């Protein structure tokens, strides 16, 4: 029997919205104010969401449990699988000393911590966001920064701040492609619109990043390098998104930005070199623990005669880059995840209406698991969607083409080339699994929470509260995207949650639906800093377990202010010339 979602179970919008927000408040309060471990905070939030969904919003208990299990499965694969394997690779490179060599090679490009941060957290991180997404850039750059001697709070928080402007085009454009599917809007128009919003922030975020790290005056000392990094990313981001499409935006922009910044640093040096790796202007307790984990690098440790050692140190990460990029291509996924669809009677290839051969899921490499209790048994209703629409719940167990599998194979190959034996790799992997156990629990619980709020309608209740803001909707609609990512940890998931609502509300208010759907994705990127999933990935990558609340408190201000700035730009694009001329698709 189909269950229809209820968005105002008490006949009082304020009361229903406040109750729907309880799980979010529980999670944030336990993390930020009560200093509860992240996995416990996520479990408490999940428990509260189950109680509210069942007893307040009338969701059948078996459906609520099934929705949570569906989310948990998505937490393990792809997110948890990525985290586990990137930490495995990092531990292998640390144990054999090659990571120390890599640190020194990066330090030789520049001794200045501010410029190292630009190169690694912003440029290098953007490449991994474009190629893989789903936590990979924070895991990789956080691990490198902690190895370079940055304090755990600096490495975690700054990796999160840097991983914002590229997110909407992450994982080869997945958020935009998904947004087009759920809204029915043109994919290219959405790509163009987001590409007319985020380049402003691709220039701003590098300045913001260095200001957050070293302070205003130290930021001004290196403004030419920051400008080069930001502009050389923003221009390709605009051009590729507007004239090619969403898939290769970050990959191309990041490669150009890395090349431009590295070339610029060969001819320009700051007047003073900033060597402190701790956050400026605050009491950073984490710097003590950082010194216990890794000693800061010294630039003179390896000279030009050690080039083979440097190449060997970079080798595992080069392998990782190649594997991650290959695993992210649609052609690779199609090769293993699908097979030709055959007619059961004639065993001949089935054709689509255009006469092209059809493909279906490959049961070996990508078996489909249907959560029958909720699959097409839960119905979204107006005003969240134009017409009643049942929700699907089919889990795609793409165990081989998942990004984490590419990272796992890269780690195994890299480990063998570094001289590890198979028994040694097995022992290191088991140790890594034990080290990240609480992080995996947190990720599973957080995704269970995100999927439960989606299937129970709690997210839609909060979304409708934003939609009631009338003329202020461009601002609040943008913040709705921020909320979606803060809840789910994924710009893609936020677009699934609120993309349809953004279109419906925009059409009701006479605002461009393309503008507001794009704003959901652009505003969402700033929520990437504060979602529990990303914070756990950061704390795991920097080996600063149990300090997730401190990371959240540090990045929360930056996340909210940057989201408001995105909302301000969207408001200008909605109402104020000449910004209105940037809008794609009309009203």
C-alpha positions as CSV (number, residue, x, y, z in Angstrom):
1,X,0.0,0.0,0.0
2,X,1.4,3.4,-1.0
3,X,2.0,5.9,1.8
4,X,1.7,9.6,1.0
5,X,4.1,12.0,2.7
6,X,2.5,14.5,5.1
7,X,4.3,17.9,5.3
8,X,2.2,19.6,8.0
9,X,1.0,16.8,10.3
10,X,0.0,19.2,13.1
11,X,-1.9,21.8,10.9
12,X,0.6,24.3,12.1
13,X,3.5,25.1,9.8
14,X,5.8,26.5,12.5
15,X,5.3,23.5,14.8
16,X,5.8,21.0,12.0
17,X,8.9,22.7,10.7
18,X,10.5,22.9,14.2
19,X,9.8,19.2,14.7
20,X,11.2,18.3,11.3
21,X,14.4,20.2,12.2
22,X,15.0,18.3,15.5
23,X,17.3,15.7,14.1
24,X,19.5,18.3,12.5
25,X,19.6,20.3,15.8
26,X,20.4,17.2,17.8
27,X,23.3,16.3,15.6
28,X,24.8,19.8,15.5
29,X,24.3,20.4,19.2
30,X,25.9,17.1,20.2
31,X,28.8,17.8,17.9
32,X,29.4,21.4,18.5
33,X,28.3,22.1,22.1
34,X,28.3,18.8,24.0
35,X,31.5,17.5,22.5
36,X,30.0,14.0,21.8
37,X,31.9,11.8,19.5
38,X,30.7,12.1,15.9
39,X,29.5,8.5,15.6
40,X,27.4,8.8,18.7
41,X,26.0,12.2,17.6
42,X,25.0,10.7,14.3
43,X,23.3,7.8,15.9
44,X,21.4,10.0,18.3
45,X,20.2,12.2,15.4
46,X,19.2,9.1,13.5
47,X,17.2,7.8,16.5
48,X,15.4,11.1,16.9
49,X,14.6,11.1,13.2
50,X,13.1,7.6,13.4
51,X,10.9,8.6,16.3
52,X,9.7,11.8,14.6
53,X,9.1,10.2,11.2
54,X,7.1,7.4,12.8
55,X,5.2,9.0,15.6
56,X,4.8,12.6,14.3
57,X,4.7,12.3,10.5
58,X,2.9,9.0,10.4
59,X,5.5,7.0,8.4
60,X,5.0,3.3,8.8
61,X,7.8,1.8,11.0
62,X,8.9,-0.8,8.5
63,X,9.3,1.9,5.8
64,X,11.3,4.1,8.2
65,X,13.6,1.3,9.0
66,X,14.0,0.4,5.3
67,X,14.8,4.0,4.3
68,X,17.5,4.1,7.0
69,X,19.0,0.8,5.8
70,X,18.9,2.1,2.2
71,X,20.9,5.2,3.3
72,X,23.3,3.1,5.4
73,X,24.1,1.0,2.3
74,X,24.8,4.2,0.3
75,X,27.0,5.3,3.2
76,X,29.2,2.2,3.0
77,X,29.4,2.4,-0.8
78,X,30.6,4.8,-2.2
79,X,31.5,7.1,0.7
80,X,32.9,4.7,3.4
81,X,34.7,2.6,0.7
82,X,36.5,5.8,-0.5
83,X,37.6,6.8,3.0
84,X,38.8,3.4,4.0
85,X,41.0,3.0,0.9
86,X,42.5,6.5,0.7
87,X,43.6,6.2,4.3
88,X,45.0,2.7,3.5
89,X,47.1,4.3,0.7
90,X,48.2,7.2,3.0
91,X,49.3,4.8,5.7
92,X,51.4,2.8,3.2
93,X,53.2,5.8,2.0
94,X,53.8,7.1,5.5
95,X,55.1,3.8,6.8
96,X,57.8,3.4,4.1
97,X,58.9,7.1,4.2
98,X,57.8,8.0,0.7
99,X,55.2,10.4,2.0
100,X,58.1,12.4,3.7
101,X,59.9,12.6,0.4
102,X,56.7,13.8,-1.3
103,X,56.3,16.5,1.4
104,X,59.8,17.8,0.7
105,X,59.2,17.8,-3.0
106,X,56.1,20.0,-2.5
107,X,58.0,22.2,-0.1
108,X,60.7,22.8,-2.8
109,X,58.1,24.4,-5.1
110,X,57.6,26.9,-2.3
111,X,58.6,27.2,1.3
112,X,55.6,29.4,2.0
113,X,52.8,27.6,3.8
114,X,50.2,29.9,2.2
115,X,51.3,29.0,-1.3
116,X,51.5,25.3,-0.4
117,X,47.9,25.5,0.8
118,X,46.8,27.1,-2.4
119,X,48.6,24.5,-4.5
120,X,47.4,21.5,-2.5
121,X,44.1,22.3,-0.9
122,X,42.6,24.4,-3.7
123,X,44.2,23.3,-7.0
124,X,45.1,19.7,-6.3
125,X,41.9,19.2,-4.3
126,X,39.7,20.6,-7.2
127,X,41.2,18.0,-9.5
128,X,40.2,15.2,-7.2
129,X,36.8,16.8,-6.8
130,X,36.3,16.8,-10.5
131,X,37.5,13.3,-11.1
132,X,35.9,11.5,-8.1
133,X,34.1,13.8,-5.6
134,X,32.3,12.1,-2.7
135,X,34.9,12.9,0.0
136,X,38.0,12.1,-2.1
137,X,39.5,15.6,-2.3
138,X,39.2,16.3,1.5
139,X,40.7,12.8,2.3
140,X,43.7,13.3,-0.1
141,X,44.5,16.9,0.6
142,X,43.9,16.6,4.4
143,X,46.4,13.7,4.5
144,X,49.0,15.7,2.5
145,X,48.6,18.8,4.6
146,X,48.9,17.0,7.9
147,X,52.1,15.3,6.5
148,X,53.5,18.7,5.6
149,X,53.3,19.8,9.2
150,X,49.9,21.7,9.3
151,X,48.1,21.3,12.5
152,X,45.2,18.9,12.5
153,X,42.6,21.7,12.9
154,X,44.3,23.7,10.1
155,X,44.6,20.7,7.8
156,X,41.0,19.6,8.4
157,X,39.3,23.0,8.3
158,X,41.2,24.4,5.4
159,X,40.8,21.3,3.3
160,X,37.0,21.7,3.9
161,X,37.0,25.4,3.0
162,X,39.0,24.8,-0.2
163,X,36.6,22.1,-1.3
164,X,33.7,24.4,-2.1
165,X,33.8,26.2,-5.4
166,X,34.5,23.0,-7.5
167,X,31.8,20.8,-5.8
168,X,28.8,21.6,-8.1
169,X,30.8,20.1,-11.0
170,X,32.3,17.3,-9.0
171,X,32.5,13.6,-9.9
172,X,32.5,14.6,-13.6
173,X,29.5,16.8,-13.4
174,X,27.3,14.3,-11.5
175,X,25.4,17.0,-9.4
176,X,24.4,18.9,-12.5
177,X,23.5,15.8,-14.5
178,X,21.4,14.6,-11.6
179,X,19.7,18.0,-11.2
180,X,18.7,18.0,-14.8
181,X,17.1,14.6,-14.4
182,X,15.1,15.4,-11.2
183,X,13.9,18.8,-12.4
184,X,13.3,18.0,-16.1
185,X,15.3,21.2,-17.0
186,X,17.9,21.3,-19.7
187,X,21.3,19.9,-18.6
188,X,23.3,22.4,-20.6
189,X,21.2,25.4,-19.3
190,X,21.8,24.3,-15.8
191,X,25.5,23.9,-16.5
192,X,25.6,27.4,-18.0
193,X,23.8,28.9,-15.0
194,X,26.0,27.4,-12.4
195,X,28.9,28.4,-14.5
196,X,27.7,32.0,-14.2
197,X,27.5,31.8,-10.4
198,X,30.5,29.8,-9.1
199,X,33.4,31.5,-11.0
200,X,32.9,34.5,-8.8
201,X,33.5,32.3,-5.8
202,X,36.3,30.4,-7.5
203,X,38.2,33.8,-7.3
204,X,37.0,34.6,-3.8
205,X,37.6,31.2,-2.1
206,X,41.4,31.2,-2.5
207,X,41.6,34.6,-0.9
208,X,39.1,33.5,1.8
209,X,41.2,30.3,2.3
210,X,44.5,32.2,2.9
211,X,42.7,34.8,5.1
212,X,41.2,32.0,7.2
213,X,44.7,30.4,7.6
214,X,47.1,33.4,8.0
215,X,45.0,36.5,8.5
216,X,44.3,39.6,6.4
217,X,47.8,41.1,6.2
218,X,49.5,37.8,5.5
219,X,46.9,37.2,2.8
220,X,47.7,40.5,1.1
221,X,51.4,39.6,1.0
222,X,50.6,36.9,-1.5
223,X,47.6,38.3,-3.3
224,X,49.2,38.0,-6.8
225,X,49.6,34.2,-6.4
226,X,46.1,33.9,-5.0
227,X,44.7,35.9,-7.9
228,X,46.5,33.7,-10.4
229,X,45.2,30.5,-8.8
230,X,41.6,31.8,-8.6
231,X,41.3,33.5,-12.0
232,X,43.1,30.6,-13.9
233,X,40.5,28.3,-12.3
234,X,37.4,30.6,-12.7
235,X,37.9,31.4,-16.4
236,X,38.1,27.7,-17.6
237,X,35.2,26.9,-15.2
238,X,33.0,29.5,-16.9
239,X,34.1,28.5,-20.5
240,X,33.8,24.8,-20.1
241,X,30.5,24.9,-18.3
242,X,29.0,27.3,-20.8
243,X,30.4,25.9,-24.0
244,X,31.0,22.2,-23.4
245,X,28.9,20.9,-20.5
246,X,29.3,19.9,-16.9
247,X,31.5,16.8,-17.0
248,X,35.0,18.1,-17.5
249,X,34.7,21.5,-15.8
250,X,36.7,20.8,-12.7
251,X,39.3,18.5,-14.2
252,X,40.2,21.1,-16.9
253,X,40.0,24.1,-14.6
254,X,42.1,22.4,-11.9
255,X,44.9,21.3,-14.3
256,X,45.1,24.8,-15.8
257,X,45.1,26.4,-12.3
258,X,47.9,24.1,-11.1
259,X,50.0,24.7,-14.2
260,X,49.5,28.5,-14.0
261,X,50.2,28.7,-10.2
262,X,53.3,26.5,-10.5
263,X,54.6,28.5,-13.4
264,X,53.9,31.8,-11.7
265,X,55.8,30.7,-8.6
266,X,58.9,30.1,-10.7
267,X,59.1,33.8,-11.5
268,X,57.5,35.4,-8.4
269,X,58.3,35.0,-4.7
270,X,56.6,36.7,-1.7
271,X,58.6,39.3,0.1
272,X,58.4,37.3,3.3
273,X,58.1,33.6,3.7
274,X,55.4,32.4,6.1
275,X,56.6,29.1,7.6
276,X,54.1,28.6,10.5
277,X,51.7,25.8,9.8
278,X,49.3,26.6,12.6
279,X,46.2,28.8,12.3
280,X,46.9,32.5,12.9
281,X,44.9,34.5,15.4
282,X,43.5,31.7,17.5
283,X,44.7,29.3,20.3
284,X,45.2,26.1,18.2
285,X,45.5,23.2,20.7
286,X,45.8,20.8,17.8
287,X,49.3,22.0,16.9
288,X,50.7,20.1,19.9
289,X,49.2,16.9,18.6
290,X,50.4,17.7,15.1
291,X,54.0,17.8,16.2
292,X,53.6,14.4,17.8
293,X,52.2,12.9,14.6
294,X,54.5,14.5,12.0
295,X,57.5,16.7,12.1
296,X,57.4,19.7,9.8
297,X,59.3,19.3,6.6
298,X,62.6,20.9,5.8
299,X,63.1,22.1,2.2
300,X,66.8,21.2,2.1
301,X,66.4,17.5,2.8
302,X,66.3,16.4,-0.8
303,X,68.2,18.0,-3.6
304,X,68.2,17.5,-7.4
305,X,70.3,14.4,-7.0
306,X,67.3,12.7,-5.3
307,X,65.0,13.1,-8.3
308,X,64.5,9.3,-8.5
309,X,63.4,9.2,-4.9
310,X,61.0,12.1,-5.5
311,X,59.5,10.2,-8.5
312,X,59.1,7.1,-6.4
313,X,57.4,9.1,-3.7
314,X,55.0,10.6,-6.2
315,X,54.4,7.3,-8.0
316,X,51.5,6.0,-5.7
317,X,49.7,9.3,-6.0
318,X,50.2,9.4,-9.8
319,X,48.8,5.9,-10.0
320,X,45.9,7.1,-7.8
321,X,45.2,10.0,-10.1
322,X,45.1,7.8,-13.2
323,X,42.9,5.2,-11.5
324,X,40.5,7.7,-10.1
325,X,40.2,9.5,-13.4
326,X,39.6,6.3,-15.3
327,X,37.0,5.1,-12.8
328,X,35.2,8.4,-13.1
329,X,34.6,8.2,-16.8
330,X,31.2,7.2,-18.0
331,X,32.6,4.9,-20.7
332,X,34.4,2.8,-18.0
333,X,31.3,2.6,-15.9
334,X,29.2,1.6,-18.9
335,X,31.7,-1.1,-19.8
336,X,31.3,-3.0,-16.5
337,X,28.0,-1.7,-15.0
338,X,25.8,-2.5,-18.0
339,X,25.4,-5.2,-20.7
340,X,23.4,-5.3,-23.9
341,X,19.7,-5.8,-23.2
342,X,18.3,-8.9,-25.0
343,X,14.8,-9.8,-25.9
344,X,13.9,-12.8,-23.7
345,X,12.1,-14.5,-26.6
346,X,14.5,-14.0,-29.5
347,X,17.7,-13.3,-27.5
348,X,18.3,-10.4,-30.0
349,X,19.3,-7.0,-29.0
350,X,16.5,-4.7,-27.8
351,X,16.4,-1.3,-29.4
352,X,15.2,2.1,-28.0
353,X,12.7,4.3,-30.0
354,X,15.7,5.9,-31.8
355,X,16.9,2.4,-33.0
356,X,19.9,2.3,-30.7
357,X,20.8,-0.9,-28.8
358,X,19.5,-0.8,-25.2
359,X,21.6,-1.7,-22.2
360,X,20.7,-3.1,-18.8
361,X,22.4,-3.5,-15.4
362,X,25.1,-6.1,-15.3
363,X,24.2,-8.6,-12.5
364,X,27.9,-9.4,-11.9
365,X,29.5,-6.0,-11.7
366,X,26.4,-3.9,-10.8
367,X,23.6,-6.0,-9.2
368,X,20.5,-4.1,-8.3
369,X,19.1,-4.5,-4.8
370,X,15.5,-3.3,-4.5
371,X,14.3,-2.1,-1.1
372,X,10.8,-3.4,-1.7
373,X,9.3,-1.9,1.4
374,X,9.8,1.6,0.1
375,X,10.4,1.2,-3.6
376,X,7.5,3.0,-5.3
377,X,5.6,2.7,-2.1
378,X,6.2,6.3,-0.9
379,X,4.5,9.1,-2.7
380,X,5.6,12.7,-2.8
381,X,2.7,15.1,-3.3
382,X,2.1,18.7,-4.2
383,X,3.4,21.4,-3.5
384,X,6.7,19.6,-3.3
385,X,6.2,18.1,-6.8
386,X,3.8,19.3,-9.5
387,X,2.1,15.9,-9.6
388,X,2.1,13.0,-7.1
389,X,5.3,11.0,-7.7
390,X,6.4,7.7,-6.1
391,X,10.0,7.4,-4.9
392,X,12.3,4.7,-6.2
393,X,14.6,2.8,-3.8
394,X,17.0,0.6,-5.9
395,X,20.5,0.2,-4.6
396,X,23.1,-0.1,-7.3
397,X,25.9,-2.3,-5.9
398,X,28.5,-1.2,-8.4
399,X,31.3,-2.9,-6.4
400,X,33.9,-2.7,-9.1
401,X,33.3,0.7,-10.7
402,X,32.9,2.6,-7.4
403,X,35.6,5.2,-7.0
404,X,36.8,3.4,-3.8
405,X,37.5,0.3,-5.8
406,X,39.8,2.3,-8.1
407,X,41.5,3.8,-5.0
408,X,41.9,0.2,-3.5
409,X,43.5,-1.1,-6.7
410,X,45.7,1.9,-6.9
411,X,46.8,1.4,-3.3
412,X,47.6,-2.3,-3.9
413,X,49.6,-1.6,-7.1
414,X,51.3,1.3,-5.4
415,X,52.1,-0.8,-2.3
416,X,53.6,-3.6,-4.4
417,X,55.8,-1.1,-6.3
418,X,56.8,0.4,-3.0
419,X,58.1,-3.0,-1.9
420,X,55.3,-4.3,0.3
421,X,54.5,-8.0,0.3
422,X,51.0,-9.4,0.0
423,X,50.9,-10.4,3.7
424,X,52.2,-7.0,4.7
425,X,49.4,-5.3,2.7
426,X,46.8,-7.5,4.3
427,X,48.1,-6.6,7.8
428,X,48.1,-2.9,7.0
429,X,44.6,-3.1,5.5
430,X,43.2,-4.7,8.7
431,X,44.9,-2.1,10.8
432,X,43.4,0.7,8.6
433,X,40.0,-0.9,9.0
434,X,40.3,-0.8,12.8
435,X,41.6,2.8,12.7
436,X,38.6,4.1,10.7
437,X,35.9,2.0,12.3
438,X,34.2,4.9,14.1
439,X,34.4,7.0,11.0
440,X,32.6,4.3,9.0
441,X,29.9,4.1,11.6
442,X,29.4,7.9,11.5
443,X,29.2,7.9,7.7
444,X,26.7,5.0,7.7
445,X,24.5,6.7,10.3
446,X,24.7,10.1,8.6
447,X,23.6,8.7,5.2
448,X,20.8,6.7,7.0
449,X,19.7,10.0,8.5
450,X,19.8,11.8,5.2
451,X,17.7,9.1,3.3
452,X,15.2,8.9,6.2
453,X,14.6,12.6,6.1
454,X,14.1,12.4,2.3
455,X,11.7,9.4,2.4
456,X,9.7,10.6,5.4
457,X,9.2,14.1,4.0
458,X,11.1,15.9,6.9
459,X,13.4,17.6,4.4
460,X,10.4,18.7,2.3
461,X,8.7,20.2,5.4
462,X,11.9,22.3,6.1
463,X,12.1,23.1,2.4
464,X,8.5,24.4,2.3
465,X,9.3,26.8,5.2
466,X,12.0,28.3,3.0
467,X,9.7,28.4,0.0
468,X,7.2,30.6,2.0
469,X,9.6,33.6,1.9
470,X,8.2,35.2,-1.2
471,X,10.4,38.0,-2.7
472,X,13.3,36.8,-0.5
473,X,13.1,33.3,-2.0
474,X,16.3,33.7,-4.1
475,X,18.3,34.1,-0.9
476,X,16.4,31.4,1.1
477,X,16.3,29.0,-1.9
478,X,20.0,29.2,-2.0
479,X,20.2,28.5,1.7
480,X,17.9,25.6,1.1
481,X,20.6,24.1,-1.1
482,X,23.1,24.7,1.7
483,X,20.8,22.9,4.1
484,X,20.5,20.0,1.8
485,X,24.2,19.4,1.5
486,X,24.6,20.0,5.3
487,X,22.1,17.3,5.9
488,X,23.2,14.7,3.3
489,X,26.9,15.5,2.7
490,X,26.3,15.6,-1.1
491,X,25.5,18.3,-3.6
492,X,24.0,15.5,-5.8
493,X,21.8,14.4,-2.9
494,X,20.7,17.9,-2.1
495,X,19.7,18.4,-5.8
496,X,17.7,15.2,-5.6
497,X,16.0,16.4,-2.4
498,X,15.2,19.9,-3.3
499,X,15.7,20.3,-7.1
500,X,12.0,19.6,-7.9
501,X,10.8,21.9,-5.1
502,X,13.1,24.7,-6.4
503,X,11.5,24.5,-9.8
504,X,7.9,24.4,-8.6
505,X,8.4,27.3,-6.2
506,X,10.3,29.4,-8.7
507,X,7.5,29.0,-11.3
508,X,4.9,29.9,-8.7
509,X,6.9,33.1,-7.8
510,X,7.7,34.0,-11.4
511,X,11.4,33.5,-11.1
512,X,13.5,31.5,-13.5
513,X,13.4,27.9,-12.5
514,X,16.8,27.4,-14.1
515,X,18.2,30.1,-11.9
516,X,16.8,28.6,-8.7
517,X,17.7,25.0,-9.5
518,X,21.2,26.2,-10.2
519,X,21.2,28.1,-7.0
520,X,20.4,24.9,-5.1
521,X,23.6,23.4,-6.4
522,X,25.7,26.6,-6.0
523,X,24.5,27.3,-2.5
524,X,24.9,23.7,-1.6
525,X,28.6,23.7,-2.2
526,X,29.1,25.9,0.8
527,X,27.3,23.4,3.0
528,X,30.0,20.9,2.1
529,X,32.1,22.3,4.9
530,X,29.7,21.5,7.7
531,X,28.1,18.2,6.8
532,X,29.1,15.4,9.2
533,X,30.3,13.1,6.5
534,X,32.9,15.6,5.2
535,X,34.0,16.5,8.7
536,X,34.5,12.8,9.6
537,X,36.5,12.3,6.4
538,X,38.6,15.3,7.3
539,X,39.2,14.1,10.9
540,X,40.0,10.6,9.7
541,X,42.4,11.9,7.0
542,X,44.3,14.0,9.5
543,X,44.1,11.4,12.3
544,X,42.4,13.8,14.6
545,X,39.7,11.4,15.7
546,X,37.2,12.6,18.3
547,X,37.6,16.3,17.4
548,X,34.8,16.6,14.9
549,X,33.0,19.2,17.0
550,X,36.0,21.5,17.0
551,X,36.3,21.2,13.2
552,X,32.6,22.0,12.9
553,X,32.8,25.1,15.1
554,X,35.8,26.3,13.1
555,X,34.3,26.0,9.6
556,X,30.6,26.9,10.5
557,X,31.1,30.7,10.3
558,X,32.9,30.4,6.9
559,X,30.2,28.1,5.6
560,X,27.2,30.3,6.5
561,X,28.8,33.6,5.4
562,X,29.9,32.2,2.0
563,X,26.4,30.7,1.5
564,X,24.8,34.1,2.2
565,X,27.1,35.6,-0.3
566,X,26.0,33.1,-2.9
567,X,22.4,33.9,-2.0
568,X,23.2,37.6,-2.5
569,X,24.5,36.9,-6.0
570,X,21.4,34.8,-6.9
571,X,19.2,37.6,-5.6
572,X,21.0,40.1,-7.9
573,X,20.6,37.7,-10.8
574,X,16.9,37.4,-10.1
575,X,16.0,41.1,-9.8
576,X,18.8,43.5,-10.6
577,X,20.2,44.5,-14.0
578,X,22.8,43.8,-15.4
579,X,23.0,40.6,-13.4
580,X,19.5,39.5,-14.7
581,X,21.1,39.3,-18.2
582,X,23.2,36.4,-16.9
583,X,20.2,34.2,-16.3
584,X,19.7,31.3,-18.7
585,X,16.4,30.0,-19.8
586,X,14.2,33.0,-19.0
587,X,11.3,33.0,-16.5
